[in-house]
Amino acid sequence: MTSSRATFFHYLGSHRLQLAVGVCLAAGSSLAAVVPPRFIGEIIDSLQSAQAKFDDVLHLALLIVLFAGLEAVLRAGARYVMLDASRKAEYSMRNDLFAHLQRMHLAYFQHQRIGDLMARMTNDLTWVRQMMGPGIMQGSFTVMVFTFSVLSMISVSLKLTIIALILMPLASLTFWYIGRTVHLRFERLQSQFGDMSTKAQENFSGIRVVKAFSQEAAETKDFAAVNHEYFRRAVALSAMQGLIWPSISFILGIAVLSVLYVGGQDAIRGELSIGALVQFVAYLYLLQMPMINIGWISNMFQAGWASLGRLQEIFNAVPKITDPIDPVTAPIRGEVEFRGVSFAYGQTIELHDVSFKVPAGGSLAIVGPTGSGKSTVVNLIPRLFDVQQGEVLIDGIDIRRRPLEQLRRAVGYVPQETFLFSVPLRENVGFGLDEKLTDPQLDWAGDVSQLNKDVEDFPARYDTMIGERGVTLSGGQKQRAAIARAVASSTTPYRPWTRTPRRKYSAACAASCANERASSSRIASRR
């Protein structure tokens, strides 16, 4: 099983050159940042001398401006390069996640909440990108500025440096405790975000049912309760994150006070110049942002790592229905046979020792009460599920030896619960085809499915937008559109519109046209 650490370094490694350039730019920027305090100290010491010259002060001031500008340019370059790498890593990860989910078997989605999957693909992935981009970028700046600042402080006064750094273990302990708590609270927040997304997605998808049963008020109340819990957890997380700034300010204030007290006495005794003391305090203030960033970076990595763990759960899921090792790619004619097939959903047995044979070009109607397994028979043919016992054969070959793409392209499927995409009707009917359907093809599929008589009343015929999940169509129109899609996908390679249409149904194409009243399913297929 792949770990979150391996996934993290995999996507970072694909952009290692960009990240290396970004780190080098960050190092140059940090080095430029520690130079101006040295010039400030020299300016102050020179002003105390009776031989001070304005040209010398102006020269040092211009050098300060020059290095400040250089720092800004290098910092901007580092930000662009490293953030660009994180965006590319996010792009690759999102594509890989989507492709992985497309390969998953149907049962996987029956045990997952779609809203939660959407939350992981959006919110969690954003946090991972923040960790890979701003997190690493600020981490590089923090390490570099801290290192160069401490080295510069040591060059001024080792004693004052030791006093300033004595408080660092306290800061580290504080960051560790807060970061650990932030990690736990962020995981709870993301889990609740998934619940909230699922609640909203289910309500929007089932808005007709909600309105038909007049449940708007009840659903609004339920959503408010879920939203309130998300709000409560978000506030708890923000409260813990808010401790970072006061803690850092307090620790930095103690450090500055200690340095001024001890360094001031050294300056009075002449052991340290005023300019050197000011220079040291300037370095100490340069450490302020690294100390603040430590907390911010800690929070970001805690949140990002928690989100990466949630995404890793998707990557670790293994599809149970895959292509065979030794596939049979012979052309499919359409003869379907069930040999002693048994199938169960969990502990619920749907089919027990079912056997039948339908020749190519033939048809079969299955009639039975609700829950008798009619739709299950249809689902087994394109391997939406795999049989637990027995065999399903097409042209005498076990379908588990057929490549999934070849098998499913040979099947035209009309599910009992019709699903249409939020695209024009033409694209819905042509879904699954490599080429765009022409008008003659559409008319033929519409004739077979009896969809054409409805299309005539649409404002743009087959180019009409049908809304989310076909919400603008009636139930019958949705089903006829799904039948047209199955007919078009199962007959297009044979160009049936060039001759007089006739029925071309057999068992390899599962067109489950069942409804609860008729309780029947028709299995249909191309020759």
C-alpha positions in Angstrom: 0.0 0.0 0.0 1.4 3.4 -1.0 2.0 5.8 1.8 1.3 9.5 1.9 5.0 10.2 2.1 5.7 8.3 -1.2 2.9 10.2 -2.9 4.2 13.5 -1.6 7.7 13.0 -2.9 6.4 11.4 -6.2 4.6 14.6 -7.2 7.4 16.9 -5.9 10.0 14.8 -7.6 8.4 15.4 -11.0 9.2 19.1 -10.6 12.5 18.8 -8.7 14.4 21.1 -11.1 11.9 23.9 -10.7 12.0 23.5 -6.9 15.8 23.4 -6.9 15.9 26.7 -8.8 13.4 28.2 -6.4 15.4 27.2 -3.4 18.5 28.8 -4.9 16.6 32.0 -5.5 15.3 31.8 -2.0 18.9 31.4 -0.7 20.0 34.5 -2.7 17.1 36.5 -1.4 17.8 35.6 2.2 21.4 36.4 1.9 20.6 39.8 0.4 18.2 40.4 3.4 20.9 40.1 6.0 23.3 42.6 4.4 21.5 45.9 5.0 21.7 45.7 8.9 25.5 45.7 8.6 25.4 48.9 6.6 23.0 50.4 9.2 25.5 49.7 12.0 28.3 51.3 10.0 26.1 54.4 9.3 25.4 54.8 13.1 29.0 54.3 14.1 30.2 56.7 11.4 27.8 59.4 12.5 29.3 59.2 16.0 32.7 60.1 14.5 33.8 63.7 14.1 35.2 62.8 10.7 31.9 61.5 9.3 31.2 62.5 5.7 27.9 62.8 4.0 29.1 61.0 0.9 30.0 57.9 2.9 26.6 57.9 4.5 24.9 58.4 1.2 27.0 55.6 -0.3 26.0 53.1 2.5 22.3 54.2 2.2 22.4 53.5 -1.6 23.8 50.1 -0.9 21.0 49.4 1.5 18.5 50.3 -1.2 20.3 48.2 -3.8 20.3 45.1 -1.6 16.7 45.6 -0.6 15.8 45.8 -4.3 17.9 42.7 -5.1 16.1 40.8 -2.2 12.7 41.8 -3.7 13.6 40.6 -7.2 15.0 37.3 -6.0 12.1 36.7 -3.6 9.6 37.4 -6.4 11.4 34.9 -8.7 11.5 32.3 -6.0 7.8 32.7 -5.4 6.9 32.4 -9.1 9.0 29.3 -9.7 8.0 27.4 -6.6 4.3 28.3 -6.8 4.2 27.4 -10.4 5.7 24.0 -9.5 3.0 23.5 -6.9 0.2 24.3 -9.4 1.6 21.8 -11.8 1.8 19.2 -9.1 -1.8 19.9 -8.2 -2.8 19.7 -11.8 -1.2 16.3 -12.2 -2.6 15.0 -8.9 -6.1 16.1 -9.8 -5.9 14.3 -13.2 -4.5 11.2 -11.6 -7.2 11.2 -8.9 -10.0 11.5 -11.5 -8.5 8.8 -13.7 -8.1 6.5 -10.7 -11.8 7.0 -9.7 -12.8 6.3 -13.3 -11.1 2.9 -13.0 -12.8 2.0 -9.8 -15.6 -0.6 -9.8 -19.2 0.4 -9.4 -19.5 -1.1 -5.9 -16.9 1.4 -4.7 -19.1 4.3 -5.4 -22.1 2.6 -3.7 -20.1 2.7 -0.5 -18.8 6.2 -0.8 -20.5 9.6 -0.3 -20.2 11.6 -3.5 -20.2 14.9 -1.5 -17.2 13.6 0.5 -15.3 12.5 -2.7 -16.0 16.0 -4.1 -14.6 17.6 -0.9 -11.5 15.6 -1.2 -11.0 16.5 -4.9 -11.4 20.2 -4.2 -10.8 21.3 -0.6 -8.3 18.6 0.4 -6.4 19.0 -2.8 -6.2 22.7 -2.3 -4.6 22.2 1.1 -2.1 19.7 -0.4 -1.1 22.3 -3.0 -0.7 24.9 -0.3 1.7 22.6 1.5 3.6 21.8 -1.6 3.8 25.5 -2.8 3.6 28.2 -0.1 4.5 25.7 2.6 7.8 24.7 1.0 8.5 28.2 -0.3 8.1 29.8 3.1 10.0 26.9 4.7 12.9 27.7 2.4 12.9 31.4 3.2 12.5 30.6 6.9 15.5 28.2 7.0 17.7 30.5 4.9 16.9 33.7 6.7 17.3 32.0 10.1 20.6 30.5 9.2 22.1 33.7 7.7 20.7 35.8 10.5 22.2 33.6 13.3 25.6 33.5 11.5 25.5 37.3 11.2 24.5 37.7 14.9 27.4 35.4 15.9 29.8 37.7 14.0 28.6 40.6 16.1 28.4 39.0 19.5 28.4 35.4 20.5 27.2 36.2 24.0 24.1 38.0 22.8 23.4 35.3 20.2 23.4 32.6 22.9 21.0 34.7 25.0 18.7 35.2 22.1 18.7 31.5 21.1 18.1 30.3 24.6 14.4 30.9 24.1 14.2 28.8 20.9 13.5 25.5 22.6 10.5 27.1 24.3 9.3 28.3 20.9 9.8 24.8 19.4 7.8 23.2 22.2 5.0 25.7 21.7 4.9 25.1 18.0 4.9 21.3 18.5 1.9 21.4 20.8 -0.1 23.8 18.7 0.7 22.0 15.5 -0.4 18.6 16.9 -3.7 20.1 18.1 -4.2 21.9 14.8 -3.7 18.6 12.9 -6.4 16.8 14.9 -8.9 19.7 14.6 -8.3 20.1 10.9 -9.0 16.4 10.3 -12.4 16.8 12.1 -13.1 20.0 10.1 -12.4 18.3 6.8 -14.6 15.3 7.7 -17.5 17.7 8.6 -16.9 19.6 5.3 -17.5 16.3 3.5 -20.7 15.7 5.5 -21.9 19.2 4.6 -21.0 18.8 0.9 -22.9 15.5 0.8 -26.0 17.0 2.4 -26.0 19.9 -0.2 -25.3 17.6 -3.1 -28.1 15.2 -2.2 -30.6 18.0 -1.8 -29.7 19.7 -5.1 -29.8 16.4 -6.9 -33.1 15.4 -5.3 -34.8 18.8 -5.4 -37.9 17.4 -7.1 -38.5 15.0 -4.3 -37.9 17.6 -1.7 -40.4 19.9 -3.2 -42.9 17.2 -4.0 -43.0 16.2 -0.3 -42.8 19.9 0.9 -39.7 19.3 2.9 -37.9 22.5 2.1 -38.1 23.8 5.7 -37.1 20.4 7.2 -34.1 20.0 4.9 -33.0 23.7 5.5 -33.1 22.9 9.3 -31.1 19.7 8.8 -28.5 21.6 6.7 -28.3 24.4 9.2 -27.4 21.8 11.9 -24.7 20.3 9.8 -23.4 23.8 8.9 -23.4 24.9 12.5 -21.2 21.9 13.4 -18.8 22.9 10.6 -18.8 26.5 11.9 -18.1 25.2 15.5 -15.2 23.1 14.4 -13.8 25.9 12.1 -13.9 28.4 15.1 -12.1 25.8 17.3 -9.4 25.4 14.7 -9.0 29.2 14.2 -8.8 29.6 18.0 -5.9 27.2 18.2 -4.2 28.7 15.1 -4.6 32.2 16.6 -2.3 31.3 19.5 0.7 31.3 17.1 1.0 35.0 16.7 0.7 36.0 20.4 3.1 33.2 21.4 5.7 34.4 18.9 5.3 38.0 19.8 5.7 37.2 23.5 8.9 35.1 23.0 10.4 37.7 20.6 9.6 40.5 23.1 11.5 38.7 25.9 14.4 38.0 23.5 14.7 41.7 22.5 14.4 42.9 26.1 17.1 40.5 27.2 19.4 41.6 24.3 18.9 45.3 25.0 19.6 44.8 28.7 22.8 42.8 28.3 23.9 44.5 25.1 23.2 48.0 26.6 25.6 47.3 29.5 28.3 46.1 27.1 27.8 49.3 25.0 28.1 51.4 28.2 31.4 49.6 29.1 32.7 50.1 25.5 32.8 46.4 24.8 30.2 46.9 22.0 29.6 49.8 19.8 26.1 51.4 19.5 26.1 50.6 15.8 26.8 46.9 16.5 24.0 46.8 19.1 21.5 48.3 16.6 22.8 45.9 13.9 22.3 42.9 16.3 18.7 44.0 17.2 18.0 44.4 13.4 19.1 40.8 12.9 16.9 39.8 15.8 13.9 41.4 14.2 14.8 39.6 10.9 14.2 36.5 13.0 10.7 37.6 13.7 9.3 36.5 10.3 11.0 33.1 10.4 9.6 32.5 13.9 6.1 33.6 12.8 6.5 31.5 9.7 7.5 28.4 11.7 4.0 28.4 13.3 2.3 29.2 10.0 4.3 26.6 8.1 3.6 24.1 10.9 -0.1 24.7 10.6 0.0 24.4 6.8 2.0 21.1 6.9 -0.3 19.7 9.5 -3.4 20.6 7.5 -1.8 19.6 4.2 -0.6 16.2 5.5 -4.0 15.5 7.0 -5.6 16.3 3.6 -3.0 14.2 1.8 -3.9 11.3 4.0 -7.5 11.6 2.9 -6.5 11.7 -0.7 -4.2 8.7 -0.2 -7.2 6.7 0.9 -8.5 7.1 -2.7 -5.2 6.3 -4.3 -5.0 3.1 -2.1 -8.4 1.9 -3.2 -7.9 -1.0 -5.6 -10.4 -1.6 -8.5 -11.9 -5.1 -8.1 -12.9 -5.3 -11.8 -9.9 -5.1 -14.1 -8.7 -6.1 -17.6 -7.5 -9.8 -17.9 -3.9 -10.7 -18.0 -4.4 -12.7 -21.2 -7.3 -10.9 -23.0 -9.3 -12.4 -25.9 -9.9 -9.7 -28.5 -11.9 -11.7 -31.1 -14.9 -9.7 -32.5 -18.1 -9.9 -30.6 -21.1 -11.3 -32.4 -23.6 -11.2 -29.5 -24.4 -14.7 -28.2 -24.9 -14.5 -24.4 -24.9 -17.4 -22.0 -25.3 -17.7 -18.3 -23.9 -20.9 -16.8 -24.8 -21.6 -13.2 -24.5 -18.0 -12.2 -24.9 -17.0 -8.5 -24.6 -13.5 -7.2 -25.1 -11.7 -3.9 -24.9 -8.1 -2.6 -23.2 -8.7 0.7 -25.4 -11.2 2.5 -28.4 -10.7 0.2 -28.6 -13.4 -2.5 -30.0 -12.0 -5.8 -29.3 -14.8 -8.2 -28.9 -18.5 -7.5 -27.7 -21.0 -10.1 -29.1 -19.1 -13.1 -28.6 -20.5 -16.6 -29.9 -19.5 -20.0 -28.6 -18.9 -23.5 -29.6 -16.2 -26.0 -28.3 -16.5 -29.6 -26.8 -13.5 -31.5 -29.7 -11.5 -33.0 -32.2 -13.0 -30.5 -34.0 -11.3 -27.6 -35.0 -12.1 -24.1 -37.6 -10.6 -21.7 -37.2 -11.2 -18.0 -40.3 -10.7 -15.8 -40.4 -10.9 -12.0 -41.3 -9.0 -8.9 -39.2 -6.2 -7.5 -35.9 -7.3 -6.1 -35.9 -10.6 -8.0 -32.6 -9.8 -9.8 -33.7 -8.6 -13.2 -31.4 -5.6 -13.2 -28.6 -7.7 -11.6 -28.7 -10.0 -14.7 -28.2 -7.0 -16.9 -25.4 -5.5 -14.8 -23.4 -8.7 -15.0 -23.1 -8.6 -18.8 -20.9 -5.5 -19.1 -19.1 -6.5 -15.8 -20.4 -3.7 -13.7 -20.3 -6.5 -11.1 -18.5 -9.8 -11.3 -20.3 -13.1 -10.6 -19.3 -15.0 -7.5 -20.1 -18.4 -8.9 -20.6 -19.6 -12.5 -19.8 -17.9 -15.8 -21.2 -15.3 -18.1 -20.1 -15.9 -21.6 -20.3 -14.0 -24.9 -19.8 -16.0 -28.0 -18.6 -18.9 -25.8 -15.9 -16.8 -24.1 -16.0 -15.8 -20.4 -16.5 -12.1 -20.3 -13.7 -11.9 -17.7 -11.3 -12.7 -20.5 -12.5 -9.8 -22.6 -10.8 -6.3 -22.3 -13.2 -4.1 -20.5 -13.2 -1.4 -23.2 -14.1 -3.9 -25.9 -16.8 -5.5 -23.8 -18.5 -2.4 -22.8 -18.3 -0.8 -26.2 -20.2 -3.8 -27.4 -23.0 -3.1 -24.9 -25.7 -0.5 -25.1 -27.0 0.0 -21.6 -30.2 1.7 -20.5 -30.3 1.8 -16.7 -33.6 1.8 -14.8 -32.5 5.0 -13.1 -31.8 7.2 -16.1 -28.8 9.5 -15.9 -28.3 12.4 -18.3 -25.4 14.8 -18.4 -25.7 18.6 -18.2 -24.9 19.0 -21.9 -27.0 19.4 -25.1 -29.2 16.4 -25.9 -27.1 15.6 -29.0 -24.1 15.0 -26.8 -26.1 12.8 -24.4 -27.3 10.6 -27.3 -23.8 10.4 -28.7 -22.1 9.7 -25.3 -19.6 6.9 -25.5 -18.8 7.4 -29.2 -15.5 8.4 -30.6 -17.0 10.7 -33.3 -19.8 13.2 -33.1 -23.2 11.8 -34.3 -24.5 13.3 -37.5 -28.1 14.3 -38.0 -29.0 11.1 -39.9 -27.6 9.0 -37.1 -29.5 11.0 -34.5 -32.7 10.7 -36.5 -32.3 6.9 -36.7 -31.6 6.5 -33.0 -34.5 8.9 -32.3 -36.9 6.8 -34.5 -36.0 3.6 -32.8 -36.4 5.1 -29.3 -39.4 7.2 -30.3 -37.6 10.3 -29.1 -38.0 12.3 -32.3 -41.6 13.1 -31.6 -40.5 14.9 -28.4 -37.5 16.5 -30.0 -39.7 18.3 -32.5 -41.1 20.4 -29.7 -37.7 21.4 -28.3 -36.5 24.9 -29.1 -33.2 23.8 -30.6 -34.1 20.1 -31.3 -31.0 17.9 -30.4 -28.9 21.0 -29.5 -31.2 21.9 -26.7 -29.6 22.2 -23.2 -31.4 19.8 -20.9 -30.2 21.1 -17.6 -28.7 19.4 -14.6 -29.3 15.6 -14.9 -31.9 16.3 -17.6 -34.1 18.2 -15.2 -36.1 19.9 -18.0 -37.2 16.5 -19.4 -40.0 14.4 -18.2 -39.4 10.9 -16.9 -40.4 9.3 -20.1 -38.4 11.7 -22.2 -35.3 10.9 -20.1 -35.8 7.1 -20.6 -36.3 7.5 -24.4 -33.1 9.6 -24.5 -31.2 6.9 -22.7 -32.6 4.3 -25.1 -31.5 6.4 -28.0 -28.0 6.6 -26.5 -27.9 2.8 -26.1 -29.1 2.3 -29.7 -26.7 4.8 -31.2 -23.7 3.3 -29.3 -24.5 -0.3 -30.2 -25.3 0.2 -33.9 -23.1 3.1 -35.1 -20.2 1.0 -36.4 -22.6 -0.9 -38.7 -24.3 2.3 -40.1 -27.9 1.0 -39.9 -29.2 4.5 -41.0 -28.1 3.7 -44.6 -30.9 1.2 -45.0 -34.4 0.6 -43.8 -34.3 0.4 -40.0 -35.2 -2.9 -38.5 -35.0 -4.4 -35.0 -31.4 -5.6 -34.2 -31.7 -6.8 -30.6 -29.8 -9.6 -28.9 -28.5 -10.4 -25.5 -25.0 -8.8 -25.5 -26.4 -5.2 -25.3 -28.1 -4.8 -22.0 -30.9 -2.3 -22.4 -32.7 -2.4 -19.1 -35.9 -0.7 -19.8 -37.6 -2.0 -16.7 -40.0 0.0 -14.6 -41.6 -0.9 -11.3 -45.1 -1.3 -12.8 -44.1 -3.8 -15.6 -41.2 -5.2 -13.5 -39.4 -6.3 -16.7 -36.1 -5.9 -18.4 -35.2 -6.1 -22.0 -31.7 -7.2 -22.9 -30.7 -5.8 -26.3 -27.5 -5.6 -28.3 -25.9 -5.0 -31.7 -25.1 -7.9 -33.9 
